[in-house]
Amino acid sequence: MSRSDQKRPERPDRPGGLDRAGPAGRADRRVPDLRLAGFTVGAWLSALAALHLSAGVGIMLGGIALAIAVALLLPRLRRASLRPATGRARRGSGRVPGWLRSAAVRWIGIAVALGAGCGAIATAARVSVREADALVSLVQAGEPVDVEVIVRDDPRLLPRSAGPPTYLVAVELRTVRAEDQPPVRLSARALVLGSDPGWRGLLPGQRVTTTGRLSPPRPGDLRAAVISARKPPVLIGRSSWAQRAAGVLRDGLQIACEPLPDESGGLLPGLVVGDTSRLDPALEEDFRTTGMTHLTAVSGTNVAIVVGVVLFVVRRVRAGPVLAACVCAVALAGFVILARPSPSVVRAAAMGAIGLLGLATDRPRAAVPALAAGAAVLIVADPELAADPGFALSVLATSGLLLLAPAWRDGLRRRGCPPGVAEALAVPAAAQVACGPVVAALSGTISLVSVPANLVAVPAIAPATLLGVGAAVVSPVWPAGAGFLAWLGHWPTEWLVLVAHTGARVPAGAVPWPGGAVGGLLLAALTVAFLVAARRVLVRRLATIVALGAMLGALPVRILASGWPPPGWLVIACAVGQGDAVVLPAGAGRAVVVDAGPEPNAVDQCLRRLDIRQVVLLAVSHFHADHIGGVTGVFRGRQVAAVIGPDWPEPAGGRADVERAAARAGIPLRAVGPGWAYEVGGLRVEVLGPIEPMRGTNSDPNNNSLILRATISGRSVLLPGDAETEEQDDLVRNLGVDGLRADVLKVAHHGSALQAPDMLDAVDPAVALVSVGLDNDYGHPNPAVLGRLARGGARILRTDESGDVAAVIAGEGLAVAARGDPPPK
């Protein structure tokens, strides 16, 4: 008899024949209750499939699943009715719980089939609204319509390239009325794209009217249409008191954070309530790289961390489980009001509440069925969640809190770790491990710094969150006090900024991994296998030795021979999607950058990969959005010494964007023309054209692009921007073959068909770089143009196929290199 059996008196068998004081009871407590998991998995998978099917096919799928469930269930019910009552006493006896026996497999099959039927039918019912004949005809007509909508979530500013800002607003479409037709009344989801500033300040729950055109939504979601709003929104009535209160508190927090430094001042509202409107995009990318982005989004993990602080305080005063749960519920309700009760916040609160149920009551076996039931209810109520990565991350993070965190916390306590520290270490580690497969599927990488970064960040989360919440709460009645609390809160927030910046710059901090569903399932299988095997001490020690050996063996190789940038690089075309961003070396950590691509993150990341800390010259070939939309990304964290562009005013919005970005850095935009030259660090850049302003062409901005030639170590690179046939012919006429020949050609206008054959023959490059977006709608690059370059002996590299591409000086000749990462579209 074991020591525990000697100390504990025997108790009557509980239902199921398990003595919770004996070994079977201990086994029962160790095994999670997963009986509802089958229903949830079935509902999730069927809803995901039905989103991509018509309503009729979805109902048929659900009917088949329910028929299978009935077919499996009837024999079980018949046998149960004939079974003697005394036979039930033996059920569940022994060390293995009864629901794990072979009969449980059949019950799981029944649960999966029932869940699949419910998920498919619920999704099909929602899809049928999207397929309503009256709405489909209006979408296909494409005529202006008057619509009445209810705002469902906070308006989101889309990444800006050129022109006015555009806001994306999730709405519920209630009324659609075309001219001279009766109104169509319905309840369907939609998206509004509006450029009027009136969209920015809308609150969830507000009812508005506007005028716009309907276009089809993308497949795989429940939205019935995309509304391109042509007029500002007109408010009807007021939003709820909770939404108005949340708006006042959130605005007060933003005002309190305005005097703070840009990075911490923009991060603190995101940490507290998920308001990332002022978050620096570069900092946001660093948070994503280090696996800390959950801190800036209202997710189940975020809710658990915020309310977990309250739970820790309640436990310190030795409150009972019931009181702890009540206090946490009050704190959770307050957080929902503060973060704004939009659907995403309510969903996150539900997941966080389930996680807190297990942590506050110390009964994870009761919380796991609650998690499965909660997830199933949310999916049936909102089938679109089945395809939402954020929902998957919330469920997985909560699962980690329930299934992994308690065991890890108790293990740390047994090894002498203080209770508060043990919980602070176990919670983020469990969440990261559980979310790893989905993150790997989305990013195609596994971060080696995410768990350490989150562990190091833990001490700053609680004070920053509490001070930020305090600033928001007191802001309506005491603005000065709110500002003081925000100032105090920005100090721990600065620590989070430092952790994110440091983690993002760790060499080999992320290792490649197969992306998509295959990569996610593979990592999930490996994770489960390791967690099961790691129960044995020998396996844990062996795994630790192997992991440390692999990291210590591979890390020096990745640091010393990272492969990018290649030694002796002459020019690099960045993979920025459908746009241009070209980098020329000007010394250690210095470069000349020609164009900035369509959006800031892509060019910023390219320059980071090249370790460019100073841009001695930013040259803008012309002011179209695909060349200047990312101009702010060039300035992120870098000193820019000079900015040049063509003496051409169009498009005016693009030119104004460049002028504003340069003005913020305290430098002017200088217009230059033929004969202008710049030399630095062995690099010479000279302007060849446009020789004369060109008007009335196929595209005047393209045909007035700056034509640059760069020379490094006797090798030349020709950069013609988006010059088309007219400007290229003009160059050949005025400069001749000798004036245009170059070793490397950045093919003009993404390899479009508008190339002058005489120009290509005159340049006669050894290497041709094509900067083009993956699966673009323009037919770039043109096969005939590529064929002509290839016949001339040029080695062609495309960013849509190879990511960042480079021409490299190799002895007396040239070589090429490609980074090979999947480029953006």
C-alpha positions in Angstrom: 0.0 0.0 0.0 1.4 3.4 -0.9 1.9 6.2 1.6 -1.0 8.2 0.3 -3.3 5.2 0.7 -2.2 4.8 4.4 -2.9 8.4 5.2 -6.2 8.8 3.5 -9.3 6.9 4.7 -11.3 5.0 2.2 -14.3 6.7 0.7 -17.3 5.2 -1.0 -17.0 4.9 -4.7 -18.2 7.9 -6.5 -20.3 7.6 -9.7 -18.4 5.7 -12.3 -16.8 3.5 -9.7 -13.7 5.7 -9.1 -12.3 6.3 -5.7 -10.8 9.8 -6.0 -8.5 9.1 -3.1 -6.9 6.1 -4.7 -4.7 5.6 -7.8 -7.7 5.6 -10.1 -8.8 8.9 -8.7 -5.4 10.4 -9.3 -5.4 9.1 -12.8 -8.9 10.6 -13.3 -7.7 14.0 -12.3 -4.7 13.8 -14.6 -6.8 12.9 -17.7 -8.7 15.8 -19.1 -12.4 15.4 -19.8 -12.5 15.7 -23.6 -16.0 14.2 -24.2 -17.3 17.4 -25.8 -14.2 17.9 -27.9 -15.5 15.6 -30.7 -18.6 17.7 -31.1 -16.6 20.9 -31.3 -14.1 19.5 -33.8 -17.0 18.2 -36.0 -18.8 21.6 -35.9 -15.6 23.5 -36.6 -14.5 21.4 -39.6 -18.0 21.2 -41.2 -18.5 25.0 -40.8 -15.2 25.6 -42.4 -16.2 23.4 -45.4 -19.7 24.9 -45.6 -18.3 28.4 -45.9 -17.0 27.5 -49.3 -20.2 25.7 -50.4 -23.6 26.8 -51.5 -26.4 26.8 -49.0 -28.0 23.8 -50.6 -24.9 21.7 -50.6 -24.2 22.8 -47.0 -27.7 21.6 -45.8 -27.1 18.3 -47.6 -23.8 17.9 -45.9 -25.4 18.6 -42.5 -28.2 16.2 -43.2 -25.8 13.4 -44.1 -23.8 14.0 -40.9 -26.9 13.9 -38.7 -28.1 10.7 -40.4 -24.8 9.1 -39.6 -25.1 10.3 -36.0 -28.6 8.7 -35.7 -27.4 5.5 -37.3 -24.6 5.3 -34.7 -26.8 6.3 -31.8 -29.8 4.0 -32.2 -27.9 0.7 -31.5 -26.3 2.2 -28.5 -29.7 3.3 -27.1 -31.3 -0.1 -27.8 -28.5 -2.0 -26.0 -28.6 0.5 -23.1 -32.3 -0.1 -22.6 -31.7 -3.9 -22.5 -28.7 -3.8 -20.1 -29.3 -4.8 -16.5 -29.0 -2.0 -13.9 -26.3 -4.0 -12.0 -24.1 -3.9 -15.1 -23.5 -0.2 -14.6 -21.6 -0.7 -11.4 -18.6 -2.1 -13.2 -18.4 0.7 -15.7 -15.3 2.9 -15.2 -13.6 0.5 -12.7 -9.8 0.3 -12.9 -7.1 2.8 -13.5 -8.4 3.8 -17.0 -11.4 6.1 -17.0 -14.5 4.5 -18.6 -14.8 7.1 -21.3 -11.4 6.1 -22.7 -12.5 2.6 -23.4 -13.5 1.3 -26.8 -17.1 2.3 -26.2 -15.9 5.9 -25.9 -14.6 5.8 -29.5 -18.1 5.2 -30.7 -19.4 8.0 -28.6 -16.8 10.3 -30.0 -17.8 9.3 -33.5 -21.4 10.2 -32.6 -20.3 13.5 -31.1 -18.3 14.4 -34.2 -21.2 13.5 -36.5 -23.6 15.6 -34.4 -21.2 18.5 -34.4 -20.7 18.3 -38.1 -24.4 18.3 -38.7 -25.0 21.3 -36.5 -22.1 23.2 -37.9 -22.9 22.6 -41.6 -26.6 23.4 -41.2 -25.9 26.6 -39.2 -23.4 27.8 -41.8 -25.7 27.0 -44.7 -28.5 29.0 -43.1 -26.2 32.0 -42.9 -24.9 31.5 -46.5 -28.5 31.5 -47.8 -28.8 35.1 -46.8 -25.7 35.9 -48.9 -27.3 34.1 -51.8 -30.7 35.9 -51.7 -31.8 36.6 -55.3 -32.7 40.3 -54.6 -29.3 41.1 -53.1 -27.4 39.1 -55.7 -29.1 41.0 -58.5 -28.2 44.4 -57.0 -24.5 43.3 -56.5 -24.3 42.1 -60.1 -25.9 45.3 -61.4 -23.2 47.5 -59.8 -25.5 50.6 -59.7 -25.4 53.1 -56.9 -27.7 52.2 -54.0 -28.7 53.7 -50.7 -27.9 51.5 -47.8 -28.7 51.4 -44.1 -26.1 49.6 -42.0 -25.2 49.0 -38.3 -21.5 49.3 -37.4 -20.2 46.0 -36.0 -16.6 46.8 -35.2 -14.2 49.7 -35.0 -13.3 51.3 -38.3 -9.8 50.3 -39.5 -7.5 52.5 -41.5 -6.1 50.6 -44.5 -2.4 50.9 -45.3 -2.1 54.1 -47.3 -0.2 54.4 -50.5 -1.3 57.6 -52.2 -4.5 59.6 -52.2 -7.0 60.0 -49.3 -7.1 57.5 -46.5 -9.5 54.6 -46.8 -11.4 53.2 -43.8 -12.6 49.6 -43.7 -15.8 49.2 -41.6 -17.5 45.9 -40.8 -21.2 46.4 -40.8 -24.5 44.6 -40.7 -26.5 45.4 -43.9 -30.2 46.1 -43.0 -31.7 47.9 -46.0 -30.7 48.3 -49.6 -32.6 50.5 -52.0 -31.8 51.1 -55.7 -33.2 54.0 -57.6 -36.9 53.6 -58.5 -37.1 50.2 -56.8 -38.6 49.1 -53.5 -36.1 48.7 -50.6 -34.7 45.2 -49.8 -34.8 44.5 -46.1 -32.4 41.9 -44.8 -29.8 41.1 -42.1 -26.5 40.3 -43.8 -22.8 41.1 -43.1 -21.0 43.5 -45.3 -17.8 45.6 -45.5 -17.8 49.3 -46.2 -14.8 51.0 -47.9 -15.1 54.8 -47.3 -12.6 57.6 -47.6 -14.7 60.3 -45.9 -13.3 61.2 -42.5 -16.8 60.7 -41.0 -16.2 56.9 -41.0 -13.3 57.2 -38.6 -15.2 58.1 -35.5 -18.0 55.6 -35.7 -18.8 53.4 -32.8 -20.0 49.8 -32.9 -23.7 49.6 -32.7 -24.4 52.9 -34.5 -26.9 52.9 -37.3 -25.9 55.0 -40.4 -27.0 55.5 -44.0 -24.8 56.1 -47.0 -24.7 55.7 -50.8 -22.3 53.5 -52.7 -21.9 50.6 -55.1 -22.1 47.0 -54.2 -19.4 44.5 -55.3 -19.1 40.8 -54.7 -17.3 39.6 -51.5 -14.4 37.2 -51.5 -15.4 33.5 -51.2 -15.2 31.7 -47.9 -16.8 34.2 -45.5 -20.4 35.3 -44.7 -20.2 38.8 -46.0 -22.9 39.5 -48.6 -21.2 42.5 -50.3 -18.5 45.1 -50.2 -19.9 48.6 -50.3 -17.7 51.3 -51.9 -19.2 54.4 -50.1 -19.4 57.5 -52.2 -20.9 59.7 -49.5 -20.2 60.3 -45.8 -22.2 58.3 -43.3 -25.3 59.9 -41.9 -26.0 58.9 -38.3 -29.4 57.6 -37.2 -29.9 57.6 -33.4 -27.2 57.0 -30.9 -25.1 54.0 -29.9 -25.6 52.1 -26.6 -24.4 53.6 -23.3 -21.7 50.9 -23.1 -20.3 51.9 -26.5 -20.4 55.6 -25.6 -18.7 55.0 -22.3 -16.0 52.9 -23.9 -15.4 55.6 -26.5 -15.0 58.3 -23.8 -12.5 56.1 -21.8 -10.5 55.1 -24.9 -10.3 58.7 -26.1 -9.2 59.7 -22.7 -6.5 57.1 -22.7 -5.2 58.3 -26.1 -5.2 61.9 -24.9 -3.2 60.9 -21.8 -0.7 59.1 -24.0 -0.2 61.9 -26.5 2.8 63.5 -24.6 4.6 60.2 -24.3 7.3 59.0 -26.7 5.9 57.7 -30.0 6.6 54.0 -29.5 5.5 53.6 -25.8 2.7 56.1 -26.2 1.3 54.2 -29.2 1.8 50.8 -27.5 0.2 51.5 -24.1 -3.4 51.8 -25.5 -2.8 48.7 -27.6 -1.6 46.8 -24.5 -4.6 47.9 -22.4 -7.6 47.8 -24.8 -6.2 46.7 -28.2 -6.3 50.2 -29.7 -3.4 50.2 -32.1 -4.3 53.3 -34.1 -1.1 55.1 -33.0 1.2 52.0 -32.8 4.4 52.4 -34.9 4.2 49.9 -37.8 7.9 49.0 -37.3 7.3 48.3 -33.6 4.2 46.2 -34.6 6.4 44.2 -36.9 8.9 43.6 -34.2 6.1 42.4 -31.8 5.0 40.0 -34.6 8.5 38.7 -35.1 9.1 38.0 -31.4 5.7 36.4 -30.9 4.4 39.1 -28.7 1.7 40.5 -30.9 -1.0 39.0 -28.7 -0.3 41.8 -26.2 -1.6 44.4 -28.7 -4.8 42.5 -29.8 -7.8 41.7 -27.7 -7.6 38.0 -27.7 -8.4 35.2 -25.2 -4.8 35.3 -24.1 -4.9 39.0 -23.7 -8.0 38.8 -21.5 -6.5 36.0 -19.4 -3.3 38.1 -18.8 -5.2 41.2 -17.9 -7.7 39.6 -15.5 -5.0 37.2 -14.3 -3.5 40.1 -12.5 -6.7 40.5 -10.5 -6.8 36.8 -9.8 -3.2 36.9 -8.4 -4.2 39.8 -6.1 -7.3 38.0 -4.9 -5.4 34.8 -4.2 -2.8 36.8 -2.2 -5.5 37.8 0.2 -6.5 34.1 0.5 -10.0 34.5 -1.0 -12.0 31.4 -1.8 -12.6 30.0 -5.2 -16.2 31.4 -5.4 -15.1 34.9 -4.4 -12.1 34.8 -6.8 -14.4 33.8 -9.6 -16.8 36.6 -8.8 -14.1 39.2 -8.6 -12.6 38.0 -11.9 -16.1 38.1 -13.5 -16.5 41.8 -12.5 -13.1 42.6 -13.7 -13.8 40.8 -17.0 -17.0 42.7 -17.5 -15.3 46.0 -16.9 -12.5 45.1 -19.3 -15.1 44.3 -22.0 -16.7 47.7 -21.6 -13.3 49.4 -21.7 -12.1 47.5 -24.7 -15.5 48.1 -26.4 -18.0 45.2 -26.7 -17.6 44.5 -30.3 -18.0 40.8 -31.5 -14.2 40.2 -31.5 -13.9 41.4 -27.9 -17.0 39.4 -26.7 -15.5 36.3 -28.3 -12.1 37.0 -26.6 -13.9 37.6 -23.3 -15.7 34.2 -23.6 -12.4 32.4 -24.2 -10.7 34.3 -21.4 -13.6 33.6 -19.0 -13.3 29.9 -19.7 -9.6 30.0 -19.1 -10.1 31.9 -15.8 -12.6 29.3 -14.7 -9.9 26.7 -14.7 -7.3 28.9 -13.1 -9.6 30.4 -10.5 -11.3 27.2 -9.4 -8.3 24.9 -9.8 -10.7 22.5 -11.7 -9.3 22.3 -15.2 -11.4 19.1 -15.8 -14.5 21.3 -15.4 -13.1 24.1 -17.6 -12.1 21.9 -20.5 -15.7 20.8 -21.3 -16.7 24.4 -20.9 -14.1 25.5 -23.4 -15.3 22.9 -25.9 -18.9 23.9 -25.4 -18.1 27.6 -25.6 -16.1 27.2 -28.8 -18.9 25.0 -30.3 -21.6 27.6 -29.4 -19.6 30.4 -30.8 -19.0 28.5 -34.1 -22.7 27.6 -34.5 -23.7 31.2 -33.7 -21.0 32.7 -35.9 -19.8 30.1 -38.4 -17.3 32.6 -39.9 -15.1 32.1 -36.8 -14.2 28.6 -38.2 -12.0 30.4 -40.7 -10.7 33.1 -38.4 -7.0 32.5 -37.3 -7.6 34.8 -34.3 -10.4 32.6 -33.0 -8.1 29.5 -33.5 -5.4 31.2 -31.6 -7.8 32.2 -28.8 -9.1 28.6 -28.4 -5.6 27.1 -28.5 -4.2 29.7 -26.1 -7.0 29.0 -23.6 -6.4 25.2 -24.1 -2.8 25.8 -23.2 -3.9 27.7 -20.0 -6.1 24.8 -19.0 -4.2 21.7 -20.0 -0.6 22.7 -19.8 -0.2 25.7 -17.5 -1.5 24.1 -14.2 0.8 21.1 -14.6 3.8 23.3 -15.4 3.0 25.7 -12.6 2.8 22.8 -10.1 6.0 21.4 -11.4 7.8 24.7 -10.9 6.4 25.0 -7.4 7.7 21.5 -6.5 11.1 22.6 -7.6 11.0 25.6 -5.2 9.7 28.3 -7.5 7.6 30.9 -5.7 3.8 30.6 -6.6 3.5 33.9 -8.3 6.6 33.5 -10.4 5.6 29.9 -11.3 2.3 31.0 -12.6 3.8 34.0 -14.4 6.2 31.6 -16.2 3.8 28.8 -16.9 1.0 30.9 -18.5 2.8 32.5 -21.4 4.9 29.4 -22.1 1.8 27.2 -22.3 0.0 29.7 -24.5 3.0 29.9 -26.9 3.4 26.2 -27.2 -0.4 25.7 -27.8 -0.5 28.4 -30.5 2.8 27.4 -32.2 1.2 25.2 -34.9 -1.2 28.0 -36.1 1.5 30.6 -36.0 3.9 28.4 -38.0 1.1 27.7 -40.5 0.5 31.4 -41.0 4.1 32.6 -41.0 6.1 29.7 -42.4 8.6 30.1 -39.5 9.1 28.9 -35.9 10.3 31.7 -33.6 13.1 30.6 -31.2 12.8 33.9 -29.3 9.0 34.0 -28.7 8.9 32.0 -25.4 12.0 33.7 -23.9 10.7 37.1 -25.1 7.3 36.6 -23.5 8.9 35.3 -20.3 11.1 38.4 -20.0 8.2 40.6 -20.8 6.0 39.2 -18.0 7.2 41.6 -15.2 6.2 44.6 -17.3 2.7 43.5 -18.3 1.0 43.8 -15.0 2.1 47.3 -14.0 1.7 48.7 -17.6 -1.8 47.2 -17.8 -2.9 48.4 -14.4 -1.6 51.9 -14.8 -3.1 52.1 -18.3 -6.5 51.0 -17.1 -6.3 53.5 -14.3 -5.4 56.3 -16.7 -8.4 55.3 -18.9 -10.8 55.1 -15.9 -9.9 58.5 -14.3 -9.5 60.4 -17.6 -13.1 61.7 -17.8 -12.9 63.2 -14.2 -9.2 63.9 -13.7 -7.2 64.4 -17.0 -4.0 65.5 -15.1 -4.1 62.3 -13.0 -4.7 60.2 -16.1 -1.6 61.8 -17.7 0.5 61.1 -14.7 -0.7 57.4 -14.6 0.0 57.1 -18.3 3.5 58.6 -17.8 4.1 56.0 -15.0 2.8 53.2 -17.3 5.0 54.1 -20.2 8.1 53.0 -18.2 7.2 49.3 -18.1 5.9 49.8 -21.7 9.4 50.9 -22.7 10.7 47.6 -21.4 8.3 45.8 -23.7 9.5 48.0 -26.6 13.1 47.1 -25.8 12.3 43.4 -25.6 10.5 43.5 -29.0 13.3 45.4 -30.7 16.0 43.1 -29.2 14.1 39.9 -30.0 13.4 40.9 -33.5 17.1 41.5 -34.2 18.4 38.3 -32.7 20.3 36.5 -35.5 18.5 33.3 -36.6 15.7 34.2 -34.2 13.2 32.4 -36.5 13.8 29.3 -38.4 12.0 28.3 -41.6 9.1 25.8 -41.4 6.6 24.5 -43.9 3.7 27.0 -44.1 0.0 26.3 -44.6 -2.1 23.5 -43.3 0.6 20.9 -43.8 3.2 22.7 -41.7 0.7 23.5 -39.0 -0.5 19.9 -38.7 3.1 18.6 -38.8 4.1 20.9 -35.9 0.9 20.0 -34.0 1.7 16.3 -34.3 5.3 16.8 -33.1 4.1 19.0 -30.2 1.6 16.4 -29.0 4.1 13.6 -29.4 6.7 15.5 -27.3 4.2 16.5 -24.6 3.1 12.9 -24.2 6.6 11.5 -24.3 8.0 14.3 -22.0 6.2 12.7 -19.0 9.2 10.5 -18.7 12.3 12.1 -17.1 14.6 10.4 -19.6 12.7 11.7 -22.6 12.7 15.3 -21.2 16.5 15.2 -20.6 17.2 13.6 -24.0 14.9 16.2 -25.7 16.6 19.1 -23.9 20.1 17.8 -24.9 19.1 17.3 -28.6 17.4 20.8 -28.7 20.3 22.6 -27.2 22.8 20.7 -29.4 20.8 21.5 -32.5 20.6 25.2 -31.5 24.2 25.5 -30.5 25.3 23.7 -33.6 23.1 25.6 -36.1 23.2 29.1 -34.6 26.9 29.8 -35.4 26.3 28.6 -39.0 23.3 30.8 -39.4 25.0 33.8 -37.9 28.3 33.5 -39.7 26.9 32.3 -43.0 23.5 33.7 -43.2 23.7 34.0 -46.9 22.1 37.4 -47.2 23.2 39.9 -48.3 25.7 38.1 -50.6 29.3 39.3 -50.4 30.2 41.8 -53.1 26.6 42.7 -53.9 26.3 45.3 -56.6 22.5 45.9 -56.6 19.5 44.3 -54.9 15.9 44.5 -56.0 13.7 44.1 -52.9 10.6 41.8 -53.1 8.0 44.5 -52.2 5.1 43.1 -54.3 3.9 45.0 -57.4 6.3 47.9 -57.1 9.9 48.9 -57.1 12.5 49.3 -54.4 16.2 49.0 -55.4 19.2 49.2 -53.1 22.8 50.2 -54.0 25.6 49.8 -51.5 27.3 53.0 -50.3 29.5 51.6 -47.5 29.0 49.7 -44.3 25.4 50.1 -43.2 24.8 52.8 -45.8 23.0 52.7 -49.1 21.3 54.6 -51.9 17.6 53.6 -52.2 15.7 54.0 -55.5 11.9 54.0 -54.9 10.1 52.6 -51.9 7.5 50.1 -53.2 3.8 50.1 -52.5 3.8 49.8 -48.7 6.1 50.6 -45.8 6.7 47.2 -44.1 8.1 45.4 -47.2 10.8 48.0 -47.9 11.6 48.4 -44.2 12.1 44.7 -43.8 14.3 44.5 -46.9 16.5 47.3 -45.6 16.7 45.6 -42.2 17.8 42.4 -43.9 20.6 44.3 -45.5 21.4 46.1 -42.1 21.0 49.5 -43.7 21.1 52.1 -40.9 21.7 55.2 -43.1 20.2 56.1 -46.4 22.5 58.6 -48.0 20.2 59.2 -50.9 16.5 58.3 -51.5 15.8 58.7 -55.2 12.1 58.6 -56.3 11.8 57.7 -60.0 8.2 59.0 -60.2 5.2 59.5 -57.8 2.9 56.6 -58.6 1.8 54.6 -55.5 3.7 51.4 -56.3 6.9 53.4 -56.1 6.3 55.8 -53.2 3.6 54.1 -51.1 6.3 52.7 -48.7 8.3 55.9 -48.4 7.7 56.1 -44.6 9.3 52.6 -44.3 12.6 53.9 -45.6 12.6 56.5 -42.8 11.9 54.1 -40.0 14.8 54.1 -37.6 17.2 55.4 -40.2 18.8 58.7 -41.1 18.0 59.8 -44.6 20.4 62.4 -45.9 18.8 63.6 -49.1 15.7 63.0 -51.3 15.5 63.6 -55.0 12.8 63.2 -57.6 11.8 64.2 -61.1 10.6 67.8 -61.9 7.1 66.5 -62.7 4.0 67.4 -60.6 1.8 64.4 -61.2 0.3 62.5 -59.5 0.0 65.4 -57.0 -1.0 63.2 -54.1 2.0 61.0 -54.4 4.4 63.9 -54.7 2.8 65.4 -51.6 3.3 62.2 -49.6 7.0 62.2 -50.4 7.3 65.9 -49.5 5.6 65.3 -46.2 7.9 62.3 -45.3 11.0 64.3 -46.2 9.8 67.3 -44.3 9.3 65.3 -41.1 13.0 64.3 -41.4 13.9 68.0 -41.9 15.0 67.7 -45.5 13.5 69.0 -48.8 12.5 67.0 -51.9 14.9 68.2 -54.6 13.9 68.1 -58.2 16.8 67.0 -60.5 17.4 66.4 -64.2 20.0 65.2 -66.7 23.6 65.9 -65.7 23.0 65.8 -61.9 25.3 63.3 -60.2 26.1 62.1 -56.7 29.2 60.2 -55.4 29.6 58.4 -52.1 31.7 55.4 -50.8 32.8 54.3 -54.3 29.3 54.6 -55.7 28.4 57.2 -58.4 24.8 57.9 -59.3 24.0 60.1 -62.3 20.7 61.2 -63.9 20.3 60.4 -67.6 16.7 61.5 -68.2 14.1 62.5 -68.9 15.9 64.7 -71.4 12.8 66.7 -72.2 9.4 66.7 -70.4 7.0 64.5 -72.3 3.2 65.2 -72.5 0.3 63.5 -74.2 1.9 60.0 -73.9 0.3 56.7 -72.8 1.3 57.7 -69.2 3.0 61.0 -68.6 4.1 60.2 -65.0 5.7 57.0 -66.2 7.4 58.7 -69.2 8.9 61.4 -67.0 10.5 58.9 -64.7 14.0 59.6 -63.5 16.5 57.5 -65.5 19.5 56.7 -63.3 22.8 55.0 -63.9 24.9 53.8 -61.0 28.5 52.8 -61.2 30.4 50.7 -58.6 33.9 49.2 -59.1 33.7 49.6 -62.8 30.3 47.9 -63.1 27.2 49.8 -64.2 23.5 49.5 -63.3 20.7 51.2 -65.3 17.5 52.1 -63.4 14.8 53.4 -65.8 11.9 53.5 -63.3 8.6 53.0 -65.2 9.7 54.6 -68.4 7.7 53.4 -71.4 8.3 53.2 -75.1 8.2 57.0 -75.7 10.8 57.9 -73.1 13.0 54.9 -74.0 13.0 55.8 -77.7 14.0 59.4 -76.7 16.9 58.1 -74.7 18.2 56.0 -77.6 18.0 58.9 -80.0 19.8 61.3 -77.7 22.3 59.1 -75.9 23.0 56.3 -78.4 24.2 52.8 -77.6 27.4 53.9 -75.8 25.4 56.1 -73.5 23.0 53.4 -72.4 25.0 50.2 -72.2 25.0 48.7 -68.7 26.0 45.4 -67.0 22.7 45.2 -65.0 19.3 46.4 -66.1 16.4 46.9 -63.7 13.7 46.2 -66.3 11.4 49.2 -66.7 7.7 49.1 -65.5 7.9 45.6 -64.0 8.6 44.0 -67.4 5.5 45.4 -69.1 5.1 45.1 -72.9 5.8 48.8 -73.4 9.5 48.4 -73.9 11.4 49.8 -76.9 13.4 47.0 -78.6 16.2 49.4 -79.5 16.5 50.3 -75.8 16.9 46.7 -74.7 19.4 46.0 -77.5 21.4 49.1 -76.6 21.7 48.3 -72.9 22.6 44.6 -73.7 22.7 43.6 -70.0 24.4 40.6 -68.5 21.8 40.5 -65.7 18.2 41.7 -65.8 16.2 42.3 -62.6 12.4 42.3 -62.7 10.6 43.8 -59.7 7.1 42.5 -60.0 4.3 41.3 -57.7 3.1 37.7 -57.5 0.0 36.9 -59.5 -0.5 40.5 -60.4 -3.5 41.6 -62.5 -1.4 43.5 -65.2 0.2 40.6 -67.0 3.7 41.6 -65.8 6.2 40.6 -66.9 5.6 40.3 -70.6 6.9 36.9 -72.0 8.1 38.5 -75.2 10.2 41.1 -73.3 11.7 38.4 -71.2 12.4 36.3 -74.3 14.2 39.1 -76.0 16.4 39.7 -73.0 17.2 36.0 -72.7 18.1 35.8 -76.3 20.5 38.7 -75.8 22.3 36.6 -73.1 20.9 38.2 -70.0 20.3 36.2 -66.8 16.8 37.1 -65.6 15.8 37.2 -62.0 12.2 38.0 -60.8 11.2 39.0 -57.4 7.8 37.3 -57.7 9.6 34.0 -58.1 12.8 34.4 -56.0 12.1 37.1 -53.4 15.0 39.6 -53.0 17.4 39.3 -55.9 20.9 40.6 -56.3 23.6 41.1 -58.9 27.0 40.3 -57.4 30.5 41.2 -58.5 32.5 37.9 -58.8 36.1 38.4 -59.9 36.1 39.7 -63.4 32.4 38.9 -64.0 29.0 39.0 -62.5 27.0 36.5 -60.5 23.5 36.4 -59.3 21.9 35.5 -55.9 18.3 35.2 -54.6 17.1 35.2 -51.1 14.3 32.8 -52.0 11.7 33.7 -49.4 8.1 33.9 -50.6 7.5 37.5 -51.8 4.4 39.5 -51.1 1.7 39.8 -53.7 
